[in-house]
Amino acid sequence: MTMNLTAEAVFQDFRELAINERMKFFQLLSAGLVDDNQTHEQVFGHLAGAEFTAQQAAEYLGMSISTFRRNVGAKKIQARSSVGRSDMFATADLKAFKKAQRAVKRS
């Protein structure tokens, strides 16, 4: 007997999984799709126009939220916009900051 699965059926089954099983699914999926030779643009290109919250931006930069906030306070990183009371940080600005930080570490 052949089963014809649709994307909708798979998605519905996925939604019924426990959260830890969903996390395992994404780990398996990402492990199967990773190509060690991908460029930064290939991996993160879809985020080029995105904006991150402070917490997401700190994670992207690989720093604690308190270190991130210190950098914002020192005007090394500036919010591009806000949503409600949350500042939003542009990907391009974060990428430039990260690149500048790497250059400082190398010198």
Helices and strands as residue ranges (DSSP letters): H 7-15, H 19-33, H 40-44, G 45-47, E 51-52, H 54-61, H 65-73, E 81-83, E 86-90, H 91-106
